[in-house]
Amino acid sequence: MTLLLLLGVSLVAAIILAFVGDRRFAPEINILGSAATFLAGVALAIQVYMQGPIITGGKFFFVDAFNVYLAVLTSFVSMTTAIFSRRYMRREREHGRVGHIGMRFYHAMFQLFIFAMLLALLTNNVAVLWIAMELATLSTVLLVSLYRTPAAVEAAWKYFILCGVGIAQALFGTVLLYFAAEKVLGEGGEALLWTNLIRVSGQLEPTVLSLAFVFLMVGYGTKVGLVPLHNWLPDAHSEGPTPISAVLSGLLLNVALYALVRCKVLVDGSTGTHRAGHIMMGFGLLSILVAAFSLLRQKDIKRMFAYSSIEHMGIATFAFGLGGPIATLGGLMHMLTHSLTKSSIFFTVGHATQMHGTQEINKITGLIRGNPLVGWGLMFGVMAIAGMPPFGIFASEFLILTAAIKEVPLLTPLFLLGLGVAFAALFRRVQPMVSGPVPANQQQLIVSNIPMILHMALVLIIGIYMPDFLAEWFHKAVELLR
């Protein structure tokens, strides 16, 4: 019942908002729907914490410590983003950037996007996971093109084409996975269930599984935003509404990485080697380096933080590829802290761009003097995302670095190079924005401060002290992924 509520609320809210999405009370419906989804997610997490993994819905749904924590994170960030978007999108509507139909699309597709991600996380069926990822792509294409400018339409088209090609590769990988599984589990839906595949992973044909993982890596890696499959992500972030940038960076990339990690566990069990891990480490390290150096030449603030997302998903992918308890724990923590931090940063970026009427970095100055909450929010967000202590990202990167020094010392200098260049590039770009004189054209606006403060507070708490229940939760997830 709890799981049905978790999935059903966002779907019902999407249908309602398709009809009332431009009414004055539509943002409140969006917030209430997201809040109800979050409460259902927390209830499901408590159930899993007390009872262990759950298989329900005629084996259609499977919930364990790994995917339920991501489901709670997804519902939480979607709720805070809905709160932020209430004022943000209302201002966009008042300034004529979004029309009547656009607001309907925004609210309805926002809830449909959340439904698709939760379905991808909680389904026990590999094929349904693929369908849910495609649904998430289609819903966000409409959101990226919301402003209907030539640049926004081009970004949405690039997003659709690249992710469409990528998801087609993932489909072929899924077919190969089924081809290997049906020889052991027989024909039919049983050969597509995660629980069955994990149970018989040692009996699956290793050659077929290795080939399947290559296609799955390319397919879902496109959705993660890994280099060289990342080109859609900076354009989608820079041209779409800022709340969508927050959920794309904070949530969608995590869901795609979740699919990759699940597939890696199967391949490791089948081959008895670390082949899949080596592939993930290669893509992860390449993403870190390319994204870090790309940060140096960005002129658009949202594109800059899009490349930061590519870097951090590269870090998480590298960690899961490295494997072992320490690196896996670091990867799980990194997914959590990056989602909270990056969405908070996009909240502040949204306010900053509305205050200055531009996304160009060189034209945004004096944020601390003009609006201290926005200025300090951006400054602390950048400190957190750059990995400075005592924020949570420092803890996760320290764990990953420790494991890398032990397991792959020759790759550690490249890992450190990427972190160092990204650190320098972010501070080089952000410091002039938060300091300096207040420009004459800077506008004053009422800021949605609760989401921004709440996210940064959580990232700080995780970095200083991790609650016992959260530590136990992560350890349970690590055991599932080792």
N, C-alpha and C positions, 0 to 999 in steps of 0.2 A: 504493500500500500504506500509506504514511504517513497519507494523508488518510482512508482507510478505518479505520485504527486510531484516529485522532483522533475520528471520529464514533462508531465502534463501541463503544469502551470505555465511554462514558457510557451508551449504550443498554443494553448488557449489564449494567452495574452497576445500572441502574434495575430491570431484570428480577430480578436476584438479590436486591436489597434489598426488593423487593416481598414476598418470602417470608421474609427473615431480618431485616427492618428494625428489630425490637425486641430482637434478640439482643445479648448483651454486646459481641460483636465487630463489630456493624453499623457503628458510627462509623469503625472502622479500615478496613472495606471501602469506605466512602464516601471516606475520605481517599486510600486506595490508587488507587481508580478516578479520582479527580480528579487525583492526581499523575501517573498514567499518561497521562491526557488532556493534561496540561500538557507532559510530555516529548514526546509526539507532535506537539503544537503547535509546540514549539521546533524539532523536526526538520523539520517542514514549512516553517517560516519560514527555516531555513538553506537548504533546497532552493530556495525562491523567491529568496532573496538571491543564490544562486550562479547559478541558471539563468534567472531572470526569471519572468514570469507563466506559470501552468500551467493548461491545459485538460485535464481527464481525465474518466473515467467516461462515455465517449460524449457528451462536451460537457455533461454534467449538472453538473459542478463546475468552477468557475473561481476561481483563487487568484492574487491580485496583492498588491502592497505595501500596499494600503489594507486589504483585508479580512483578510489573514493577521496583520497587527499587532493587529487587534481580536480575532482568534481566540486569539492568544497571551495577550492581556490577559484575555480571558474565562476561559480555562483556568487562568491564574495566580490570579486573584481567587477563582474557584470552589474552587481547591485550598486557599488560605489560609482561606477561609470555612469549608470543611469541617473544617480543623484547629481553628478557633475554636469551631465548633458542637459539637465532641466533648464538651467540658466544659460548655458553656452548655446544650445540650439535655439532657445527663444530669442537670444540676441541676433543670431544668424537670420532668423525669420524676420525680425524687425528691420534688419538692414537689407532685406531682399535677396540674400544669397540662396535661400531655400524657399520654394513656393508651397502651395497647398498640397499638391501631390507628393512633393519631395518629403514633407514632414510625415505623411502617411507611410511612405516607403521607409523612412528612417526608423520610426518606432516599430513597425511590423517586422522589418528585416532584422532589427536589433534582437528582438525576442526569438525570431526563427534561427538566427545565428547561434544564440545561446543553446537553444534546443538541439541543434545539429551537433555542437561540440559535446554536450552532455551525452547524447546518444552514442557518439563515437567512443567516448570514454567508458561507458557502462555496458555496451553490448558485448555479448559473448561470441558473436559471429563475425568472422574476419570479413566476409562480404558486406555485411551491414556497416561495419567500420568504414569500408571504402565508400559506400553510398552516403554515409553521414559526412565524410570529408568532402565529397562532391557537393552535397547540399550546403555545407558551410562556405565553400568556394562561390557557389552561385548567389547566395544571399549577400555575401560581402562585395561581390562585383557590383551589385546595385548600389551598395552603400558608398563604395569608392567613387562611383560616378555621380554621386548625389548632386553636386554643384553644376553639373552639365556644361562645364567649360570645356574647350577643346583639350586642354591639358588633362582634365579629370577623366574625360571619355577615353583619351589615349592611354592613361594609366590603368583604367579599368579593363580596356581591351588587352593590354599587355599582361595584366594579371590573369585574365581569363585564358588567354592563349597559353602562356607559360605553365600555369598551374593545371590547365586542361591536358597539356602534353605530359606533364609530370604525373598526374593522377592516372593517365592511361598506362604509363609504365608500372604504376602500383597495381593496376588491375591485372596486368600480365603476370606480375610477381605473385599476386593472389591466386591466379589460375594455376601457376606452377606449384604453389603451396598445396592447393587442393589435389593436384595430380599426384603429389607424393603422399598425401594423407589418405587418399581413398584406397590405396593399396594395403594400408594397415587397418583403417577404420571402416572401409566399405563405402559404397556410393551413398550420396544423400547429405543432408545437413549436418550429420554428426561429424563429418570430416572437416567442417568449417568452424567448429567451436574451439575457442581458446583453451578451455579446460581439458578437452580431449587431446588437442595438439600438444599441450605441455606434458600430459601424462605419457604420451607415446613418442615424445620427441627423439628418444634414443633409437627408435625403430624406423625413423623416416630416412629416406634415401639422401645421404649427405651431398651428393653431387647436385641433385635437383634443388635441395634447400639452399645450397651456396649460390646457384644461379638465380633462384627466386629472390634471395636477399639483395643481389645486385640491382634488380629491377625495383624492388621495394625501397632500396636506399635512394635511388634516383627519384622515384615517384614521391615518396613522403619527404625526402630531403629537399625537394622543391618547395613543399609547403613549410618546412622548417626555415627555409631561407638560407640554406648552406651554399657556399661558393662551390662551383660556378653557376648554381641554379637560383641565384638570389636577385636577379635583375628586376623582378616585379615588385619587390618589397619596398625599396626607397621611393619609387613612383607612387605606389599605393598609399604610403604613409603621408607623402607630401601633398597629395591632391585630394584625399578624402577628408571628411570631417575629423577633427581631433579626437572625439570620443571613440571613433572607429580605429584610429591609430592606437589608442590605449588598449583596446581589446584584441586587435590583431597582434601587437607585440606581446601583450601580457598573457594571452590565452591561446590563440590559434596555433602559434608556433609550438607551444607546450603539447598540444593535443597531437600534432604531427610527430613530434619527438617521442611521445608516448607509444605511438604505433611502431616506430622504429625499434624502440627498446624491447617491446614485446616480441617482435620478430627476431631480434638478436638472441634472445633467450632460447627460442626454438632452434635457431641455427647452431648455437653453441652446444645444445643438447644433442643435436643430430650428428654434427661433425666431430665433436670432442676436441675441437681446436679453438683458437682465438681469432679465426679468420674474419668473422664479422666485426669483431672489435677493432681489428687493424684498419678495416675499411672506414669505420666510424671515426677512428682517431685521425686518419688522413684527411677526411672531409672537415672534421672539426678544427684541426690545426690550420688548414688552408683558409678556412673561414675567419679564424681569429686574425691571421696576418693580413689578409686582403682587406677586411673590414677596418682594422686598426689604421692602416695607411690611408684608406679612403676617407677616414674621418678628418684627415689633415686638410683636405681640399674642398670641404663642403661649405656652401654659402647659404643653404636653406636649413633652418633650424630643425624642421621635422625630418628632412632627409638625413641630417647628421645623426639624430637619435635612431633612425631606422638602421643605419649602419652599425650603431652601437648594439642594436638588437641582434644583428647578424653575428657580431663578435661574441656576444654572450650565449647565443644558441650554439655557436661553435665551441665555446668552453664547456657547456653541458654535454654536447655530443662527444667531445674529446674525453670527458670524465666517464661517461657510460661505456665508451669504447675501451678505455683503459681497464675498466672492471675492477673487481676486488671490493672489499667492504668500505675502505676509506674513500676511494674515488666515487663509488656509487652513492655513498652518503653525501659526498660533496655535490654530485650531480643533482640529487633530489633537492638538497638545500638551495642549489643555484636556481633551479626552476622556480621555486617558491619566492626567493628573495628578488630575483630579476623581475618576475611578474608584478610584485608589489611596487618595486622601485620604479620600473619603467612606466607603469600606468600613472603613478604619481607625477613623474616628470612630464608626461604628456598633458596632465591636468594643468600644470603650471605653464607649459608651453602654449596651450590653448588660450589661457588668459593673457599671456604676454603678446601673442599675435593679435588678439582682439584689441588690446590697449594701443598697439602701434600700427595696426592696419596692414601689417606685412609679416612675411615669414623670413625675410632676408636678415641674416645674422648681423650684418654691418649696420643695419638701421634700427636695431633694438638695443637701447642703452638705458642706464639709470633705473633699472627695475627695483632695486632696493630702496632708492629714494622715492620713486614714484608710487610703488605699492610694496611695502616691506614683506607682506605675506607671500606675494608672488616671487619677489627677488630672493628671499631667503629660502623659499621652497625649492626654487630651481637650483640654488647653490648647494643646499643639503642633498638634493636629489642627485646632482652630479658627483658630489663627494661619495655618496653611497654607491652609485653605479660604477664609479672608477675604482672601487675596492678599497676605500680608506677605512681603517678601523675607527669606531667600533661597530660599524654597520654590518648587517648579516652577509652581504656579498663578500666582504673580507674573509669571513669565517669559511664560506664555501670555497672560495678560491684558494685559501690556505690549505684546506684539506686536499683539493685536487692537485695543487703544487707539491704537497708532501708525497702523495702517491706517485706522481710523475717522476720525482727525484729518485724514488726507490725502484720503480719499474722500468722507466724509459729515460734514463739520465741524458742520453744524447738528444732527445727532443725537448728537454726542459729549457735550454736557452732560447729556442724558438718560441716556446710558450711564454716565457718571461718577456721576450722582445715584443710580442703582440700586446701583452698587458701594459708594458711600459709606454709604447707608442700611443695606445688608446688613452691612457691616463693623461699624457702630455697634450694630446690633441683636444680632448674634452675641456681641459682647464684653459687652454689657449683660446678656445672659441667662446667659452661661457663667461670668463672673467670680465671682458669688456661689456657684456650684456647686463650683468648684474650691477656693475659699478658705473662710474662716469656720470655726466650730467643728465638731467631729465629733459628729453626733447620737448619742444613746444607743442608738438602734435599728439603727445601721449594722452590717451583718454583714461578717465577713471571709470571703474566698473565694480559692481558687487561681485565678490569672489566666492566660489563654492569651496570653502576652506575645509569642511569636514572630511571629504574623501582624501585630500592631499595630506592632511595632518595625520589621519588614521593610518594610511599606508606607511608613511615614514616612521611613525611611532612603532609599528609592528616590525619593520625592518631593523630598527634600532634595538628593540627588545630581543629579537632573535640573535642579533650579534653579541649582545651582552650576556643574556641568560636564556637558554632554551628550556621551556617548561618540560617537566618529566614526561607528560603524556605525549608531547610532540616528539621528543627524543625516542620514546618507545615506538611510536608510530613509524618513524623513519627506519628504525632498526628492523621492524617487521617487513617493511618494503624492501630493505636491502637484502634480507634473507630470500625474498621471492625472486630477486633479480640476479643473484650471484650465480 
